[in-house]
């Protein structure tokens, strides 16, 4: 990355335990304008010693911007065209005028320029504000880490980063889930920083 790359505003998320076996353990990291998220360390496992979970470090798969200014409380946003229509139930993040990254899901069939969202916006979003689409956890475009043995923590650490966000300013989601429907999973921790390249 060169000598001018550096991490700033380091932080950590976790401890997060899945509420159900099918939901998985989920944590989110908001983006920072002009910076890319770098995951520097993580640890996760299942809680019942019955399965080997996977962790998905979900970066934005597509990005757009608000096309027509959105008022607070709207439940459909107009965007400059995404490269493809965001899929129903996929995770989508709108950067609001107050700087908040509002995490939502796509509520129903969307178009590339019109997206129904799961909850009303909590503030206004001006034309040009970023909108990021992460979809759902999968190996398509996301970083997948296989777990260790059942009940054992899988962990790693590396600076300036193990995984990086696809876009500057984009958020990231960490989703830990096991294939076995009887297993609850937990994200023990994920450390991160923001890199300037």
Secondary structure, DSSP 8 states (H G I E B T S, - for coil): --TT--EEEEEEE--EE-SSTTT-EEEEE--BTTBEEEEEEEEEEESSSS--EEEEEEE-SEEEEBSS-B-TT-SEEEBS--SS---TT-EEEEE-TTS-EEEEEB-S---SSEEEBSS--SS-B-TT-EEEEEESSSSSSSEEEE--STT--EEEE-SS-SEE-SSTT--EEEEEEESSTT--EEEEEEEEEEE--
